[in-house]
């Protein structure tokens, strides 16, 4: 079975990656898909992701996953973010009391170009978002993912290695000497960070903490494990448990770990997605019409790692494990290990 037949993009005329799919309670008939907006940038490719030079956000919508998605209006533009210099990477959105909050990473205007996390608001899920004048104090790195818990609390999870700069932060202190395509290879793996959000969702309510992942041997995840965290956080609460999905980056899979509290620890549960066309992927899971869905992106259409397309697959949730409803075809090895340049 060909890859194209197996999982065509939700739309092949618009390059979106890092999809964060949501079905909001006020409109259960629509899936809103937020993500990075890839374009054919002339920025040279490297191992810290300079070629991912995104400069705006759009939202896609679907009311039927068998039909192409609709491209909505531009919801945020780089010039409208006062503190940001470049690289609007993977976002997420939360809704609270009828207001919509777009959480996004971008490099600040310092000499190092430090990734920070900002927030923008709108009174509609697909309307123009207005960015706060500064990034969230104490934020850093990339890939914010929001969990709205049943008790009304909101949490943000974030972090990414190499170009995402997570390895440059120890105990929330920045060390510029650790920038670049490097990460620990011995000892415990670096975990993503998390913080509880304030009532207005515009600041952290307490100090940023590091999450702990437990590997299948019952020990803390090691830095040399192929299942260790790299980037691409996404979190769902299902049947009272917290399912944390993440990308392993240079080993190219999407893994799931499960915890009993938002603070972890999270115990490795399963591999959700094998390598896709392109260097890596970033995923989200949502429930639509009583069906669990996986949204992700790959480069099978363009064959350029910085021109990706969002895709969707049905999932099965059974006995505490999330898995693909249909087997995944294997990608050629060369596509799994090579970053394609623009």
N, C-alpha and C positions, 0 to 999 in steps of 0.2 A: 504494500500500500504506500503510495507516495505521500511525502510530507504535505504537499500542497492540498491534496484531496483530504487528508486526515484532519487538518486544522487550518483552513484558510483564515486570514486576518478578519477581524470584525469590520475593518474597512481597509482597502488596499491603496487608497489615494491619499492617505494622511498618515504620517509617521509619528506614532505615539509609542512610548516605552514606559516601563515602571508603573503599570496601571494600578490605581487604587479604586476598586469598584465598590459602589455603595447603593443600597436600596433604602431610601428614607421612608419612614412611616407615613408621611403625608402623601406619598405617591408610590405605592407598592407596585405599580405597573411599569415603572421605569428604572433602569439601571443607569446610574451616573458614573462615568469612568474618567477619573482624573489621572494625569500622568505627565511625564516629560514630553516635550515637543521636539522630536529630532528634526534636523534639517541638514542639508549637505554643506556643512561648515568646511571652510578651507583651513581650519586650525589643524596643525600636524598631530598625528596620532602618537600617543605614548602610553606608558603603563600607569600614569596617574590620571588618565581620562580627559586630557586637554581637548580631545576631539569631541567630547560631549559638551558642546558650547551653547546649550539651550538658552533662549532669551525670552520665552513667554510660556503661558499655559493656556490650553483650551480644555474643554470638557466634551467627551463623547457621550451619547446616550443610546440605549437600546431598549426596545419594548418587546423584542422577539430575538432570541439569540441566533435564530436561523436566518435572520435578515441583517443587512449591513447596518452598522452604527451610523448615527447622524453626528456630524461635527457641529458643535455649538459655537458660540461667540468666544472671542479671546477674553479670558477672565482676569489675567494679570500680565503686565508687561514689565520687563526689566527696568526701564526708565522710571516706572512708577514706584520702585522700591528704593527709598532714599539711601539706605545703608549698603546696598548691594552693588558689587562691581561686575560680576558675571556668573554664569553657570547656574541657571535655575534647574536643579536636579529634581529627583523623585519627590513628589508632594503627597500629602494626604489631606482629607477633609473630615471634619466632625460637625455635627449639628447639635445645637443646644438652644432650647426655648425659641425655636423658629429662626435662629441666626445660624449662619454657616461660616465655618472657620477653616481657612486654607493654611495648612502648615507646610513650609517649604524651606529647603536649604539653598544657600547661595554663598559665594565668596564675598567677604567684606572688602572694604577699601583700604585695608592696611597693606603694607609692603608685601607681607607673606601671602595675602589673599586667604585668610582663615575662613573655613566654612562655618557658618552660623545658621541658626534656624529662626525664621521669621514667621509671622502670622498675619493674615489678611482676612477681612470680614465682608460678608454680603448678606442681604436679606433674602436672596434666592440662591439655589444651588448652582445655577448656570449664568448668574449675572456678573457684572463687573465687581471684582473684589478690591477693597481698599486696604493697602498695606499699612501696618503700624510704622511709625517713623524710625524705630530701631528694632534690631533683632531681640529675641528673648534673652534677657540677661542670664549668663551662665550656660548658654547653649553652645554647642559645637558639633562638628562632623555633619553627617548627611542622613538621608532616608528616614525622616520622621514618620512614625506610624502611631495612630491614635486609637486607644481603647476607651470606649464609654462603658463603664461597669454598671451593674444593676443597681448599685446604691447611689448612683448619681455622680460618682467620682470619674474623673477623666485622667488618663495617663498618656504620656508620650514616650515612645521608645525610639532610639536613634543610634546611628553609628555605621561606619564603613571603613574598611582598611585601605591601605595604599593611598589612592587619590582622595579617599574620604577622610583621611587624616586622623582616624581614631587612634592609631598607634602613637600619635604625638601628644596624647593626653593621658597623664597618670594622676590619679586622685584629683581630677579636674584642673590640673596644672599643665600648661602648654609648654612643649619642648620642641622648638623648630628644628633641632638636629635630627628628629625622627621623621621628618617629612619625606615623602618619596615612596616608591614601591617596595616597602619593607614592612615586616611584621614579625613578631616572635616566632621562632621555629622550635623552641624547647620550652618545657614547663607548661603551665596552664595557658589555655587559649584566652585571648582577650574577649570579653563579652560586650554586647551592646550596652548602652546606657539607658536609664529610664528616670523619669521624674513625674510626680503627681502635678497636675496643672491646677492653677488657681481657679477661683469661682468664675472669673471672666475669661478663662482659657488663654490669657495673654502673658502669663508669667508662670514660673515654677513655684510650687508650694512645697518648699523644702529643697534639700541638696540633691544633686544628681548622683545616682547610684549605679554601680555596675551589676548587670545580671550574671548569674551563674548558670551554666549549662552542665548537665550531668550526662555522660556518655553511656552507651549501652552496657558497659562493664560496671556501672555503678559509681565510677570515679569522675571527678571533675574533668570536663572536656580538655584535651591536651592540644597544644598549638600545632602539633604535627598530624592531627586527625583530619581525615578527608571530610569529616562531618562538622568541623569547627565553623563558627560564625565568621562571615566575611562582610556581608551587607544585606540590604533588602528586607528589612523587618516588616512583618504584618502579623496582627494579633486578632484572634477571634475567641469569644467565649461561647462554648457549646456544652450544654448539659452540665453546667457548673464548673467546667474545667477550662483552662486557658491554653489555647493552641497557638504556639509561636512558630511562624514560618519564616525561613531566612535562606539566603543564598550563601553557598560556600565559596563563591568567587572562583578562585583558580582551580578548584576541583569540580566546578560547573554544575552542581546539583542544587535542588531546593529541598531542604530538610524540615521536619516538624518536630518540635519538642513540646512537652505538655507540663503544665504546672497547676497547682491547686490554689495559688494566689497570684495577683498581678505582679508581685515582687519576686516571684520565683521561689526556689530554683526551678528550672525547666529541664525535664528529663527527656532525652532523645527518644523519639517514638518511631519515626519512619522516614524513608526517602519518598518525597511526593513526586518530584520531577527529575528525570535524568537530563543530561546535557542537551541543550537545544542549539539550533543554528545561531552562531554568534558566540561571544566570549562568556556571557553569563545571562541571567535573567533576574527579574524582580516581579514578585507575585502578590496577588491578594485573593481572598476568598469572600464570597458573599452568598446570600441565600435569596433566591428569586423564584416565585411560584412553586414553593416547596421543593426546590432543587438547589443543591449546593453547587456553586460554580467557581472554577479557578480562572482568573485572568492573569496573563503573563505576556511577555513579548519576546520575539526573536527576529533574526535577520534573514530568514529563509527567502523572503521576497526580493530584497535588495542586494543581498550578499555584501553588505557594508555594515560593520558593527555599530556605526553611529546613525544608521537609518533603519530603525526597527518598526515593527508593526505589532499592535496589540492583538492577542488571540484569546479564545475562551474554550474551556473544556468542562464537561460535566464531571462531577465528583460523586463518590459514594462515601457516606459516613456510616460505619458499622463497627460495633464492638470497640468504640473509642478510637478508631483509626480512620483517617481520611485518605482516600486513594482515588486514582483516576478511574472513571467508569469504563474507559476504553484504553487498551494498552498503547503505550507510546512507542512510535518507531524510533530506532536508534539513529543518531546523527553520525556522519562520517567523522572519524577521529580527528582529521585535520581541522575540521570546523570547531572542534571543542577546545583546541589548545592554542589557536592563533587569533590574536586580535586583528581584525580586518581594519585596514586604514581607509580613510575616506578618499 
